[in-house]
Amino acid sequence: MFKPQHLTFEELSEQLREYENKYGYSTIEFYRRFQNGELGDDDDLMMWAGLYHLYLTSLPIRQFMKSETLAA
């Protein structure tokens, strides 16, 4: 059964780097190829894509929070 994890932004970034090292290309290149259907859909690649999606959606929130902290 799947158990959700709570990750810090740094932990999320580290997991993306681990996939990059494992497969030998950047997350951006991976995601482009994944979206084009060039890589298949095994569990490992689906997890990488999911982590990258989480990264993309959480980055603007992180940047906003940082700017609010600096403005205070």
C-alpha positions, 0 to 999 in steps of 0.5 A, a space after each residue: 500500500 502506498 504511504 504518502 511522504 512529507 518532503 522538504 523542498 531540499 529533499 525533493 530536489 535531492 531526489 530529482 538529482 538522484 534520478 538524474 545521476 541514475 539515468 544520466 540526463 537532466 530532469 528537464 530533458 527526462 520530462 521532455 522525453 517522457 511527455 513525448 512518449 519516448 521512455 515508456 511508463 515504468 514505475 520508476 519513471 512515473 515516480 520521477 515525473 511525479 516528483 518533477 510535477 511536485 517540484 514545478 508546482 511547489 517552486 512558485 509557492 516557495 518563491 512567494 513565501 521567501 519574498 514575503 519573509 524578506 519583505 517583512 
